[in-house]
Amino acid sequence: MLHLLTALSMMLGARIATAAPAPLPAELLSTDATEDDFPTVGGSATGELWTAWVAFDDTADQILLRRQTASGWSEPETVSPAAGDFHTPAVIADGAGRTWVVWAANESGNWDLVARYFADGKWSRLLKLTDNPLNDFNQKLARAADGTVWLAWQAVDQDNYEVLLAKLTPTGLSDQQNVSQHAADDWEPALCSAPTGTLYVAWDTYRNGSFDVYLRELANGRLSAPVPVAATAKYEAHVSLAGDPEGRCWIAWDEANPNWGLSSRPLVKLHQQRNLNLAVYAGGELLACPDLMGTLPPELRPCCELPEIAFDGKGNVWVLLRHLSDVNKAQRDAARAAGKAPVQTRGIWNVYACRWDGSTWTEPALFADSNGRNDQRASVARDGLGGLWVAFADDGRRPRRAEEWIHYNVHVARLPEVGSAGLPPLTGVEAPKPFVREPEPRHNRRAAVGGTTCELLFGDTHRHTDLSRCAMNVDGSLIDTYRYAIDCAQLDFLAISDHDQDLQRHRYDREPRKLKDYGWWRSQKYADLFTVGTRFLGMYGYEHGGSYQARGGHKNIVYAKRGMPCVEEDSPEELFRALKGKDAIAIPHQLADGGSRCDWSKWNPLFERVAEIFQVRGSYEYQGTPRLAKVQTAGFFLWDAYAKDVRVGILASSDHGLTHGAYAGAYVKERSREAILEALRARRTYGSTETIEIDLHSGTHWMGEKLPSGEPARLEVSVRGVKPLKEVAVVKNGNFVYQKEPNSTDFTFKFADPEPVAGPAYYYVRARQVDDEIAWSSPVWVGGP
């Protein structure tokens, strides 16, 4: 590991090599038999520490555990009675001699909390703690002064996330109550107790139109009113709590830019910045701590996130943080200065620890062997002697190829023992007045055509995360991408489309590797985990990327059912052969994008039912089109495909970085994954750069359909813009045959072709707003095969 740290230090500059604290050593707990992730550390009833994590064996998960003993860590034992699909365990001891392990388990697409406890030398049976028909996860545990264990978690209640709280007992949960109590979504609770018996629970919420941190205290059986801790226009989330010896609640969270996820112009990406903030809640008021971010060395300031705050046995306050090292910034800057082609970002996230030393925050110390992805949170617990232990997972990535994960392992480390330094000085602050942004009204459009009524859904079938190489530092994690989709964009469905080569560690070779499906397993896991009833549906998807020459261009593969393969075949023929019988579609994109353009000569009408007309690079409608993609190749635009009688419907989606700027509209018969895939296959779709609504049909036929032989196109069109419509046009065979300037948000018209042709023809509608946001319907076809 030391040679990796040296290489990283060289990339980040001389300061790290000469001034950074020595890396904190860590002990490996896992093996190469499984991919090991989501660790937790907690105290047991007998005083030693236990560490538990999720282990993936290439087919399913187990919950593994190791116990700290006088002679070291015990051999791994399996806590889960059977293999399954699991997420993030938590460990704690109650006051009656029981040590608990609680985790989230997926059964047929529904996540519930389950638990086992260890007492009198044996494990209990598996307890099902929740029986919600919708998802329960993101649990946190805290032991109150009287020995009672409390559990807080995130749950889908009807069609939104709530934070719930309950006591954990050998017979299940009791005294359950809703802490967040709001119709907006409430996320990722944190929990801590104070020596006084008070329990504190915090979470982040979208109630004000951005992610804000709120807190409540439970004292003498009563919950206080919700207190806004951080409620500005910024993104404020991922809260952590710790109680100090005086009974005060210390709060840490991370922040991002204002209007996070809300605008496509200017383009501000989901992971463009992160900062940490701290506060203390005591006696009903908020107190400010000395600034942490300002004391960090310059190379550690740009991106710090996912804090964990804790106190050691001597009363010292520690802060753990996750920091992104931008390992090729110098290379990118040099290319930019020389006028060369842009260089893609590369990054490694690591865990660091700092503490208050009596006068300032110490420079954060790096944990050895913590190289990993964006969203791997550390866990911290105090042992019987007062020392703090940290559990974390890494994925083995190296600075040279930071985009390539190697193997997931779990480690533990003990923070250095230091004398008591006291606590930072605290100052009173004025209670924040929440910045409130009124939410955009949710659309509710239905259309009836030919006796079939469908509902319009907005989605995205092309969005990347930090798992994909191209923009890994700024695209955001899986978790933040779902936050964006559910709350900021108010999408109805999302298919994450990380690259097949990156999901399977095959970016640079095709060596057969054990456990190569973990990235794909985790992507599917999160699609289930973040499905919110029928309000928001996570689809299963990936990108089959590649050049025009080798792979016939880029295609996004979308499934309605979990467990389908992530296929990394090269030629389109090989891909479609592998997808046969898998109930999948393949969506071409970057249609005329130079070396990545689509080979329309290899179009497959069974799988390639729709194509991506617009994404972050721009429009591929035709050469010279409004908002034209900068990189382009003549002869490969959508109009060129239509001229070859390639019959694909239309949608738009994001790709890298774009927010609120590309939508896949789909008219579905019901709210389900299967119905979404059916709508895409039937081409009842359209693309839009804003939530513009288009309803186009001809008689009893939806957009995307071929009219019966001899039946002329008689279009009935309804368009509803978010802003006034500058232009509405009908396109026929590459020509604009109808154009109007409504200058209103709503426009309805009928169109009958005055000059029908004998041969095949296609017709679609394009609508442009005054702000140049655009929507394109799928065509209807007349004649031909």
DAGIPE-V697010 format. One record per backbone hydrogen bond with DSSP energy under -1.0 kcal/mol. NH is the residue of the N-H (numbers start at 0). CO is the residue of the C=O. Records with the same first field share a line. If there is no record, write none. Layout:
NH = CO / CO
This chain:
4 = 0
5 = 1
6 = 2
7 = 3
8 = 4
9 = 5
10 = 6
11 = 7
12 = 8
17 = 13
18 = 14
19 = 15
23 = 365
26 = 411
28 = 409
29 = 409
34 = 55
35 = 407
36 = 53
39 = 51
41 = 49
43 = 47
46 = 43
49 = 41
50 = 65
51 = 39
52 = 63
53 = 36
54 = 61
55 = 34
56 = 59
60 = 83
61 = 54
63 = 52
64 = 76
65 = 50
67 = 48
68 = 71
71 = 68
73 = 66
76 = 64
78 = 62
83 = 60
86 = 103
89 = 101
91 = 99
93 = 97
94 = 146
98 = 117
99 = 91
100 = 115
101 = 89
102 = 113
103 = 86
104 = 111
105 = 84
106 = 109
109 = 106
111 = 104
113 = 102
114 = 126
115 = 100
117 = 98
118 = 121
121 = 118
123 = 116
126 = 114
128 = 112
129 = 112
135 = 110
136 = 153
139 = 151
141 = 149
143 = 147
146 = 143
149 = 141
150 = 165
151 = 139
152 = 163
153 = 136
154 = 161
155 = 134
156 = 159
158 = 156
159 = 156
161 = 154
163 = 152
164 = 176
165 = 150
166 = 173
167 = 148
168 = 171
171 = 168
173 = 166
176 = 164
178 = 162
179 = 162
186 = 203
189 = 201
191 = 199
193 = 197
196 = 193
198 = 217
199 = 191
200 = 215
201 = 189
202 = 213
203 = 186
204 = 211
205 = 184
208 = 205
211 = 204
212 = 229
213 = 202
214 = 226
215 = 200
217 = 198
218 = 221
221 = 218
223 = 216
226 = 214
228 = 212
229 = 212
235 = 210
236 = 253
239 = 251
241 = 249
243 = 247
246 = 243
248 = 280
249 = 241
250 = 278
251 = 239
252 = 276
253 = 236
254 = 274
255 = 234
258 = 232
261 = 258
270 = 473
271 = 268
273 = 301
274 = 254
276 = 252
278 = 250
279 = 286
280 = 248
281 = 284
284 = 281
286 = 279
287 = 426
294 = 291
295 = 292
299 = 296
300 = 297
303 = 273
304 = 321
307 = 319
309 = 317
311 = 315
312 = 385
314 = 311
317 = 309
318 = 353
319 = 307
320 = 351
321 = 304
322 = 349
323 = 302
324 = 347
326 = 324
328 = 325
331 = 327
332 = 328
333 = 329
334 = 330
335 = 331
336 = 332
337 = 333
338 = 335
339 = 334
347 = 324
348 = 371
349 = 322
351 = 320
352 = 364
353 = 318
355 = 316
356 = 359
361 = 354
364 = 352
366 = 350
367 = 23
371 = 348
376 = 374
378 = 390
380 = 388
382 = 386
385 = 382
388 = 380
389 = 412
390 = 378
391 = 410
393 = 408
394 = 370
403 = 400
405 = 394
406 = 394
408 = 393
410 = 391
411 = 26
412 = 389
414 = 387
426 = 287
428 = 285
434 = 230
436 = 207
446 = 453
448 = 451
451 = 448
453 = 446
454 = 667
455 = 444
456 = 665
458 = 663
463 = 654
465 = 475
467 = 464
471 = 468
473 = 470
474 = 470
480 = 476
481 = 477
482 = 478
483 = 479
484 = 480
485 = 481
486 = 482
488 = 483
490 = 484
491 = 457
492 = 457
493 = 536
494 = 459
496 = 462
499 = 542
502 = 498
503 = 499
505 = 500
515 = 512
517 = 514
520 = 516
521 = 517
522 = 518
523 = 519
524 = 520
525 = 521
526 = 522
527 = 523
528 = 524
529 = 525
530 = 527
531 = 535
534 = 531
535 = 531
536 = 491
538 = 493
539 = 558
541 = 556
542 = 497
543 = 554
544 = 542
547 = 594
550 = 546
552 = 546
554 = 543
555 = 586
556 = 541
557 = 584
558 = 539
574 = 570
575 = 571
576 = 572
577 = 573
578 = 574
581 = 578
584 = 557
585 = 606
586 = 555
588 = 553
592 = 589
593 = 591
595 = 592
596 = 593
597 = 590
598 = 551
599 = 597
601 = 598
602 = 599
607 = 603
608 = 606
610 = 648
611 = 587
612 = 650
614 = 617
615 = 653
617 = 614
618 = 626
619 = 612
624 = 621
628 = 618
632 = 591
635 = 632
637 = 619
638 = 620
640 = 636
641 = 637
642 = 638
644 = 641
645 = 640
647 = 645
648 = 608
650 = 610
652 = 613
654 = 461
662 = 687
663 = 458
664 = 685
665 = 456
666 = 683
667 = 454
671 = 669
675 = 671
676 = 672
677 = 673
678 = 674
679 = 675
680 = 676
681 = 677
683 = 678
684 = 682
685 = 664
686 = 775
687 = 662
688 = 773
691 = 689
692 = 719
694 = 717
696 = 715
697 = 700
700 = 697
702 = 695
703 = 778
704 = 701
706 = 780
710 = 707
714 = 750
715 = 696
716 = 748
717 = 694
718 = 746
719 = 692
720 = 744
724 = 743
725 = 767
726 = 767
727 = 739
728 = 765
729 = 737
730 = 763
731 = 734
732 = 761
734 = 731
736 = 729
739 = 727
742 = 724
746 = 718
748 = 716
750 = 714
752 = 712
760 = 781
762 = 779
763 = 730
765 = 728
766 = 774
767 = 726
768 = 772
769 = 723
771 = 768
774 = 766
775 = 686
776 = 764
777 = 684
779 = 762
780 = 704
781 = 760
